Structure formats: structure tokens, C-alpha cells
Amino acid sequence: MLKVLLLSVSLLFANAAGAATLAQTIHFPGASAKALHALYTTSAGHQSVTGLPATYKTPDGSAAKEAQTGGSLDAFCFKPDMCALNARVLDMSSAPGVYSVTMAWWNFGWVSALDPADMVVEGRGAPDSTLVLTFRDTLRGAQIELVQVNVPDYKVRIPNPDQTEEIGPLSTIVNTHWNLLYWDGFRKALAQ
């Protein structure tokens, strides 16, 4: 756990130029950290939260039921070979009532810059961000603590399935999408 805490603190001070740090704490009354962690770190749980296909993979690339250090996650898969989120699992740890996962995290918004000069990594737009999710039991349930660093801050245009578009700093859109695509989904999955 100390390793994750030190990593989280160092990440807060490690932003690249033109990148933002996101931090959120979301409370889930009546839930447990173990249940929240399982929803995020299993293929079936992740899919139940987001409503779209998600697959964790082993370090050798085979499909897996749950996250493994050295493995990866493909999520928001609109087609089998077209996933909007790609992440590598860098670390997983647990202690009584506390679970964490650290990922190198990228989504298609990285390549949606309005100004192509903002995209500095060919084919990926910008370097991966680093995401640390900590699932912690509380007196009234559980909470998820999110720290995500190096989220590109350049202006993007992201098309939505309903034919609308989101235009603005990518970091602001990612921050909003955590609520829309995950926290609301966690609440629905927990209610079932």
C-alpha cells in the first residue's frame, strides 16, 4: 500500500507540459471496497458498469476474467477490433479493506485534437496518462479515490454516438466522463 501511496504522490508532481491531473473521490453508501474493485477489475464487471464490451488480457495477450499486473484492458469496444480505451495494468495491491490498481491509460480522445500540432506521439496523440484507483471501505460503505495524471489538456472534438460532439479541453471531458461512464454505471450495477 505504501508503494501505491508514494506512486500517487509522485504522480501529482509529474505532469508533462500541457497535461492535467484529475482527482476525484466518489462515495458509495452500503457498498464494499471489494465489490467496487471487482466491478472495475473483472471483464464482466467492467462491462456491466459501462454497458459496452470490455476484456482484460493476460501479459501474453490472452483473454482473462480479471485484471493481472502486466496485463491489459480493452474497453468501450464498439467493434471487436475498435476499442476506445486501452490500458496496461502496471500494479495491483490490496490490504484489509483497501484495493488499488495502477494503469497506463489511453483513450481515443488522445487523437482527437483540433490542432494536429498538439499531438506529439504518432498514432497515439500524447503519452499515456497514469491512473491510480483506490477502493477503500468507509464507515458507511466504500469509496473510490481516483488520481489520473498526464491527461492531455489540448482542445479536442469528440463525436458521440447520438451525432452530437463534445468540444473542449480533453482533460475536462475525461473528468466529466468518469462520472457519466463509470460512477453512474457503478451505482446502477450495485443496485441490481
RAHU-V311683 format. One line per field, one symbol per residue. phi: phi as a letter, one per 40 degrees, with the letter a starting at -180 (. if undefined). psi: psi as a letter, one per 30 degrees, with the letter a starting at -180 (. if undefined). burial: + if it has 9 or more other C-alpha atoms within 8 Angstrom, else -. A space follows every 10 residues. Layout:
BEGIN
phi = ???
psi = ???
burial = ???
END
This chain:
BEGIN
phi = .cdccccccc ccbbccdgbb bbaabbbbdg cbdcccdccc bbdccdcccc gbdabcbcdc gccbcacbdg cabbbfccad bbbcbbbbcc abaaadgaba bbbcbabccd bbccbdcccb bdgbgacdcb bbbbbbcbcb iaabbbbbbg cdbccbbbcb dcgcbbbicd ccccdccdcc cbcccccccc cc
psi = eeeeeeeeee efggklkgll kkkkkkkikf lleeeeeeee gkeeeeeeef glkkkkllfg gkklflkkkf alkklhjfle gjkfkkkkje kkllljgkkl kkkkkklfff ggkejfffjf jkffellklk kjkkjkklfg cllkkkkjlh kkglkljjkl fggllkkake eeeeeefeee fdeeeeeeee f.
burial = ---+---+-- ++--+---++ ++-----+-- ++++-+++++ ++++++++++ -++++++++- ---+++++++ ++++++++-- --++++++++ ++++--++++ ++++++--++ +++-----+- ---+++-+++ +++++++--- ++++++++++ ++++++++-- -----+-+++ +++-+-++++ +++++++++- --
END
